[in-house]
Structures are given as C-alpha cells and as structure tokens.
Amino acid sequence: MKELIIAFGLFLFIEGILYAIFPAKMKSMLKKLELISDGQLRTGGLIFMITGFVIIYLKMN
C-alpha cells in the first residue's frame, strides 16, 4: 500500500512539473486531445494499462 501511495505522489509530482514549466504547451496538447477519436483514446488507454500491469507483475515476481 505504501508503494501505491508513493507511485500516486510521483505521478502528481511529474504532472505538476509539466504544467508548471510548460503551461502553454500543456494547454495546446489538451486542445489537440479533442481531435483524437474515442476509439484511439480507448486503445491508447488499454495499451498503457496493460504495459503498467506487466511492469507491476514483473516487478512483484
């Protein structure tokens, strides 16, 4: 559980740094997100989810 909290904190830290250092670039990227279809977003999300699961699985064993 401790590792999960640390991982979430690291995620927030990295996300916050991106918005703090590159605010205009992040706005631009979010606007471009509207141009991507739902299917593409879903596919990308599934790829990231599976990749994350594999990393976690390999790290636990």
Biopython code that builds the backbone (N, CA, C, O; Angstrom):
import numpy as np
from Bio.PDB.StructureBuilder import StructureBuilder

atoms = [
    (1, "MET", "N", (0.824, -1.194, 0.000)),
    (1, "MET", "CA", (0.000, 0.000, 0.000)),
    (1, "MET", "C", (0.869, 1.259, 0.000)),
    (1, "MET", "O", (0.549, 2.256, -0.647)),
    (2, "LYS", "N", (1.974, 1.186, 0.742)),
    (2, "LYS", "CA", (2.872, 2.335, 0.809)),
    (2, "LYS", "C", (3.416, 2.674, -0.581)),
    (2, "LYS", "O", (3.523, 3.846, -0.942)),
    (3, "GLU", "N", (3.759, 1.640, -1.358)),
    (3, "GLU", "CA", (4.294, 1.849, -2.699)),
    (3, "GLU", "C", (3.260, 2.496, -3.618)),
    (3, "GLU", "O", (3.597, 3.323, -4.465)),
    (4, "LEU", "N", (1.999, 2.109, -3.441)),
    (4, "LEU", "CA", (0.935, 2.682, -4.257)),
    (4, "LEU", "C", (0.791, 4.176, -3.981)),
    (4, "LEU", "O", (0.630, 4.965, -4.912)),
    (5, "ILE", "N", (0.845, 4.558, -2.744)),
    (5, "ILE", "CA", (0.755, 5.970, -2.372)),
    (5, "ILE", "C", (1.960, 6.736, -2.920)),
    (5, "ILE", "O", (1.813, 7.852, -3.419)),
    (6, "ILE", "N", (3.139, 6.142, -2.828)),
    (6, "ILE", "CA", (4.343, 6.784, -3.373)),
    (6, "ILE", "C", (4.222, 6.930, -4.888)),
    (6, "ILE", "O", (4.572, 7.975, -5.437)),
    (7, "ALA", "N", (3.731, 5.899, -5.567)),
    (7, "ALA", "CA", (3.563, 5.954, -7.021)),
    (7, "ALA", "C", (2.576, 7.049, -7.415)),
    (7, "ALA", "O", (2.803, 7.772, -8.385)),
    (8, "PHE", "N", (1.487, 7.170, -6.671)),
    (8, "PHE", "CA", (0.498, 8.212, -6.960)),
    (8, "PHE", "C", (1.101, 9.600, -6.724)),
    (8, "PHE", "O", (0.869, 10.523, -7.505)),
    (9, "GLY", "N", (1.866, 9.740, -5.658)),
    (9, "GLY", "CA", (2.540, 11.005, -5.385)),
    (9, "GLY", "C", (3.520, 11.354, -6.483)),
    (9, "GLY", "O", (3.614, 12.515, -6.881)),
    (10, "LEU", "N", (4.249, 10.376, -6.979)),
    (10, "LEU", "CA", (5.192, 10.600, -8.068)),
    (10, "LEU", "C", (4.461, 11.026, -9.343)),
    (10, "LEU", "O", (4.923, 11.908, -10.067)),
    (11, "PHE", "N", (3.337, 10.401, -9.605)),
    (11, "PHE", "CA", (2.517, 10.780, -10.758)),
    (11, "PHE", "C", (2.082, 12.244, -10.654)),
    (11, "PHE", "O", (2.204, 13.001, -11.617)),
    (12, "LEU", "N", (1.579, 12.634, -9.489)),
    (12, "LEU", "CA", (1.144, 14.016, -9.298)),
    (12, "LEU", "C", (2.311, 14.990, -9.411)),
    (12, "LEU", "O", (2.165, 16.074, -9.975)),
    (13, "PHE", "N", (3.456, 14.610, -8.880)),
    (13, "PHE", "CA", (4.647, 15.449, -8.944)),
    (13, "PHE", "C", (5.063, 15.701, -10.393)),
    (13, "PHE", "O", (5.303, 16.843, -10.783)),
    (14, "ILE", "N", (5.147, 14.639, -11.184)),
    (14, "ILE", "CA", (5.567, 14.769, -12.581)),
    (14, "ILE", "C", (4.535, 15.571, -13.370)),
    (14, "ILE", "O", (4.896, 16.433, -14.171)),
    (15, "GLU", "N", (3.276, 15.294, -13.149)),
    (15, "GLU", "CA", (2.218, 16.032, -13.841)),
    (15, "GLU", "C", (2.269, 17.514, -13.469)),
    (15, "GLU", "O", (2.126, 18.379, -14.333)),
    (16, "GLY", "N", (2.469, 17.799, -12.212)),
    (16, "GLY", "CA", (2.551, 19.188, -11.753)),
    (16, "GLY", "C", (3.737, 19.925, -12.343)),
    (16, "GLY", "O", (3.624, 21.094, -12.714)),
    (17, "ILE", "N", (4.868, 19.252, -12.432)),
    (17, "ILE", "CA", (6.057, 19.884, -13.024)),
    (17, "ILE", "C", (5.795, 20.257, -14.480)),
    (17, "ILE", "O", (6.178, 21.339, -14.925)),
    (18, "LEU", "N", (5.146, 19.365, -15.219)),
    (18, "LEU", "CA", (4.857, 19.657, -16.623)),
    (18, "LEU", "C", (3.986, 20.900, -16.774)),
    (18, "LEU", "O", (4.239, 21.738, -17.638)),
    (19, "TYR", "N", (2.958, 21.018, -15.931)),
    (19, "TYR", "CA", (2.085, 22.188, -16.007)),
    (19, "TYR", "C", (2.792, 23.447, -15.516)),
    (19, "TYR", "O", (2.517, 24.537, -16.018)),
    (20, "ALA", "N", (3.683, 23.322, -14.561)),
    (20, "ALA", "CA", (4.403, 24.485, -14.035)),
    (20, "ALA", "C", (5.452, 24.998, -15.018)),
    (20, "ALA", "O", (5.619, 26.209, -15.160)),
    (21, "ILE", "N", (6.156, 24.102, -15.692)),
    (21, "ILE", "CA", (7.234, 24.505, -16.588)),
    (21, "ILE", "C", (6.714, 24.845, -17.990)),
    (21, "ILE", "O", (7.208, 25.777, -18.624)),
    (22, "PHE", "N", (5.727, 24.098, -18.469)),
    (22, "PHE", "CA", (5.235, 24.273, -19.840)),
    (22, "PHE", "C", (3.718, 24.514, -19.876)),
    (22, "PHE", "O", (3.002, 23.723, -20.491)),
    (23, "PRO", "N", (3.207, 25.570, -19.245)),
    (23, "PRO", "CA", (1.745, 25.745, -19.213)),
    (23, "PRO", "C", (1.115, 25.922, -20.597)),
    (23, "PRO", "O", (0.059, 25.351, -20.870)),
    (24, "ALA", "N", (1.748, 26.703, -21.466)),
    (24, "ALA", "CA", (1.174, 26.923, -22.804)),
    (24, "ALA", "C", (1.199, 25.633, -23.620)),
    (24, "ALA", "O", (0.242, 25.331, -24.332)),
    (25, "LYS", "N", (2.277, 24.881, -23.519)),
    (25, "LYS", "CA", (2.407, 23.622, -24.256)),
    (25, "LYS", "C", (1.345, 22.612, -23.777)),
    (25, "LYS", "O", (0.760, 21.889, -24.584)),
    (26, "MET", "N", (1.108, 22.575, -22.469)),
    (26, "MET", "CA", (0.112, 21.636, -21.932)),
    (26, "MET", "C", (-1.293, 22.010, -22.408)),
    (26, "MET", "O", (-2.092, 21.130, -22.728)),
    (27, "LYS", "N", (-1.600, 23.314, -22.456)),
    (27, "LYS", "CA", (-2.903, 23.748, -22.980)),
    (27, "LYS", "C", (-3.066, 23.315, -24.427)),
    (27, "LYS", "O", (-4.120, 22.827, -24.834)),
    (28, "SER", "N", (-2.008, 23.502, -25.188)),
    (28, "SER", "CA", (-2.039, 23.120, -26.601)),
    (28, "SER", "C", (-2.270, 21.620, -26.754)),
    (28, "SER", "O", (-3.056, 21.190, -27.599)),
    (29, "MET", "N", (-1.588, 20.830, -25.939)),
    (29, "MET", "CA", (-1.751, 19.372, -26.015)),
    (29, "MET", "C", (-3.171, 18.963, -25.645)),
    (29, "MET", "O", (-3.732, 18.059, -26.264)),
    (30, "LEU", "N", (-3.758, 19.615, -24.643)),
    (30, "LEU", "CA", (-5.118, 19.268, -24.237)),
    (30, "LEU", "C", (-6.130, 19.627, -25.326)),
    (30, "LEU", "O", (-7.115, 18.915, -25.516)),
    (31, "LYS", "N", (-5.891, 20.725, -26.037)),
    (31, "LYS", "CA", (-6.784, 21.091, -27.138)),
    (31, "LYS", "C", (-6.705, 20.068, -28.269)),
    (31, "LYS", "O", (-7.717, 19.750, -28.894)),
    (32, "LYS", "N", (-5.512, 19.557, -28.528)),
    (32, "LYS", "CA", (-5.333, 18.559, -29.587)),
    (32, "LYS", "C", (-6.009, 17.236, -29.225)),
    (32, "LYS", "O", (-6.340, 16.440, -30.104)),
    (33, "LEU", "N", (-6.209, 17.009, -27.937)),
    (33, "LEU", "CA", (-6.852, 15.780, -27.477)),
    (33, "LEU", "C", (-8.269, 15.651, -28.024)),
    (33, "LEU", "O", (-8.762, 14.543, -28.233)),
    (34, "GLU", "N", (-8.921, 16.788, -28.254)),
    (34, "GLU", "CA", (-10.290, 16.772, -28.789)),
    (34, "GLU", "C", (-10.333, 16.207, -30.209)),
    (34, "GLU", "O", (-11.375, 15.718, -30.644)),
    (35, "LEU", "N", (-9.224, 16.267, -30.928)),
    (35, "LEU", "CA", (-9.191, 15.806, -32.313)),
    (35, "LEU", "C", (-9.057, 14.289, -32.426)),
    (35, "LEU", "O", (-9.275, 13.721, -33.497)),
    (36, "ILE", "N", (-8.701, 13.637, -31.326)),
    (36, "ILE", "CA", (-8.493, 12.192, -31.331)),
    (36, "ILE", "C", (-9.827, 11.495, -31.075)),
    (36, "ILE", "O", (-10.587, 11.902, -30.196)),
    (37, "SER", "N", (-10.103, 10.470, -31.825)),
    (37, "SER", "CA", (-11.376, 9.757, -31.673)),
    (37, "SER", "C", (-11.404, 8.964, -30.363)),
    (37, "SER", "O", (-10.367, 8.657, -29.774)),
    (38, "ASP", "N", (-12.621, 8.647, -29.933)),
    (38, "ASP", "CA", (-12.792, 7.873, -28.708)),
    (38, "ASP", "C", (-12.113, 6.512, -28.800)),
    (38, "ASP", "O", (-11.524, 6.033, -27.831)),
    (39, "GLY", "N", (-12.202, 5.901, -29.965)),
    (39, "GLY", "CA", (-11.581, 4.592, -30.159)),
    (39, "GLY", "C", (-10.071, 4.642, -30.001)),
    (39, "GLY", "O", (-9.473, 3.748, -29.402)),
    (40, "GLN", "N", (-9.453, 5.690, -30.540)),
    (40, "GLN", "CA", (-7.999, 5.836, -30.412)),
    (40, "GLN", "C", (-7.606, 6.065, -28.956)),
    (40, "GLN", "O", (-6.619, 5.504, -28.479)),
    (41, "LEU", "N", (-8.384, 6.893, -28.249)),
    (41, "LEU", "CA", (-8.098, 7.125, -26.830)),
    (41, "LEU", "C", (-8.255, 5.835, -26.022)),
    (41, "LEU", "O", (-7.446, 5.536, -25.143)),
    (42, "ARG", "N", (-9.300, 5.087, -26.331)),
    (42, "ARG", "CA", (-9.539, 3.828, -25.630)),
    (42, "ARG", "C", (-8.397, 2.841, -25.880)),
    (42, "ARG", "O", (-7.924, 2.182, -24.954)),
    (43, "THR", "N", (-7.960, 2.745, -27.141)),
    (43, "THR", "CA", (-6.850, 1.853, -27.482)),
    (43, "THR", "C", (-5.575, 2.273, -26.761)),
    (43, "THR", "O", (-4.874, 1.434, -26.194)),
    (44, "GLY", "N", (-5.274, 3.562, -26.781)),
    (44, "GLY", "CA", (-4.094, 4.061, -26.078)),
    (44, "GLY", "C", (-4.163, 3.790, -24.586)),
    (44, "GLY", "O", (-3.172, 3.399, -23.971)),
    (45, "GLY", "N", (-5.347, 4.002, -24.004)),
    (45, "GLY", "CA", (-5.532, 3.733, -22.579)),
    (45, "GLY", "C", (-5.324, 2.268, -22.249)),
    (45, "GLY", "O", (-4.703, 1.941, -21.238)),
    (46, "LEU", "N", (-5.835, 1.386, -23.088)),
    (46, "LEU", "CA", (-5.661, -0.046, -22.859)),
    (46, "LEU", "C", (-4.190, -0.452, -22.975)),
    (46, "LEU", "O", (-3.707, -1.277, -22.199)),
    (47, "ILE", "N", (-3.484, 0.129, -23.943)),
    (47, "ILE", "CA", (-2.060, -0.183, -24.096)),
    (47, "ILE", "C", (-1.287, 0.251, -22.858)),
    (47, "ILE", "O", (-0.461, -0.503, -22.342)),
    (48, "PHE", "N", (-1.556, 1.484, -22.372)),
    (48, "PHE", "CA", (-0.883, 1.955, -21.164)),
    (48, "PHE", "C", (-1.234, 1.099, -19.957)),
    (48, "PHE", "O", (-0.372, 0.793, -19.133)),
    (49, "MET", "N", (-2.513, 0.709, -19.853)),
    (49, "MET", "CA", (-2.955, -0.109, -18.727)),
    (49, "MET", "C", (-2.258, -1.468, -18.735)),
    (49, "MET", "O", (-1.776, -1.921, -17.697)),
    (50, "ILE", "N", (-2.199, -2.114, -19.881)),
    (50, "ILE", "CA", (-1.559, -3.429, -19.984)),
    (50, "ILE", "C", (-0.062, -3.317, -19.729)),
    (50, "ILE", "O", (0.515, -4.156, -19.038)),
    (51, "THR", "N", (0.571, -2.280, -20.286)),
    (51, "THR", "CA", (2.001, -2.070, -20.055)),
    (51, "THR", "C", (2.281, -1.875, -18.568)),
    (51, "THR", "O", (3.207, -2.474, -18.022)),
    (52, "GLY", "N", (1.484, -1.043, -17.920)),
    (52, "GLY", "CA", (1.637, -0.831, -16.480)),
    (52, "GLY", "C", (1.448, -2.109, -15.694)),
    (52, "GLY", "O", (2.200, -2.382, -14.758)),
    (53, "PHE", "N", (0.446, -2.901, -16.065)),
    (53, "PHE", "CA", (0.202, -4.159, -15.370)),
    (53, "PHE", "C", (1.383, -5.107, -15.524)),
    (53, "PHE", "O", (1.794, -5.756, -14.562)),
    (54, "VAL", "N", (1.927, -5.186, -16.735)),
    (54, "VAL", "CA", (3.082, -6.076, -16.982)),
    (54, "VAL", "C", (4.280, -5.617, -16.148)),
    (54, "VAL", "O", (4.963, -6.443, -15.543)),
    (55, "ILE", "N", (4.536, -4.323, -16.112)),
    (55, "ILE", "CA", (5.640, -3.803, -15.309)),
    (55, "ILE", "C", (5.454, -4.150, -13.843)),
    (55, "ILE", "O", (6.389, -4.604, -13.184)),
    (56, "ILE", "N", (4.264, -3.939, -13.339)),
    (56, "ILE", "CA", (3.971, -4.260, -11.932)),
    (56, "ILE", "C", (4.123, -5.762, -11.684)),
    (56, "ILE", "O", (4.724, -6.174, -10.691)),
    (57, "TYR", "N", (3.578, -6.573, -12.588)),
    (57, "TYR", "CA", (3.656, -8.026, -12.442)),
    (57, "TYR", "C", (5.107, -8.505, -12.409)),
    (57, "TYR", "O", (5.487, -9.313, -11.562)),
    (58, "LEU", "N", (5.910, -7.995, -13.345)),
    (58, "LEU", "CA", (7.310, -8.414, -13.406)),
    (58, "LEU", "C", (8.089, -7.934, -12.180)),
    (58, "LEU", "O", (8.991, -8.627, -11.708)),
    (59, "LYS", "N", (7.750, -6.772, -11.673)),
    (59, "LYS", "CA", (8.442, -6.225, -10.510)),
    (59, "LYS", "C", (8.072, -7.001, -9.236)),
    (59, "LYS", "O", (8.888, -7.122, -8.322)),
    (60, "MET", "N", (6.862, -7.515, -9.182)),
    (60, "MET", "CA", (6.407, -8.236, -7.984)),
    (60, "MET", "C", (7.000, -9.638, -7.933)),
    (60, "MET", "O", (7.125, -10.210, -6.850)),
    (61, "ASN", "N", (7.363, -10.196, -9.069)),
    (61, "ASN", "CA", (7.881, -11.579, -9.095)),
    (61, "ASN", "C", (9.369, -11.607, -9.236)),
    (61, "ASN", "O", (9.966, -12.683, -9.274)),
]
sb = StructureBuilder()
sb.init_structure("model")
sb.init_model(0)
sb.init_chain("A")
sb.init_seg("    ")
for serial, (resi, resn, name, xyz) in enumerate(atoms, 1):
    if name == "N":
        sb.init_residue(resn, " ", resi, " ")
    sb.init_atom(name, np.array(xyz, "f"), 0.0, 1.0, " ", f" {name:<3s}", serial, name[0])
structure = sb.get_structure()
